[in-house]
């Protein structure tokens, strides 16, 4: 479940937030002054995002080297 909470609520309920992410695969957006500043997601999702980002950066690098002329 994706939900949004304030930074104060996140600080007061960090254990519950982490349990939700771990056991229910929650995705929690943390806001400060009504603006999103961070997200808490499972390590599995985070690792997938990092892996995909690195793959895209590698592709961009390869395309730049092929088109260097």
C-alpha positions, 0 to 999 in steps of 0.5 A: 500500500502506498501512503503519505505521512508527515515527517513528524508522524514518521519520526513518532512511528518509525517502527510501525513504518518499517514493519509495514514496509517489511511485512506488507511491502508498503511504500511510504512517502514522507512529507515536510511542510506538505512537500515530499522529501523522502520515500521508504521502500523495501530493500528489494525494490530499492535494489531493483531501482538501483540496478535499473538505473545503473543499466540505463547509465551503462547504456547511455555511456555506450551510446555516447562512446559509439556516437563520439564522432 
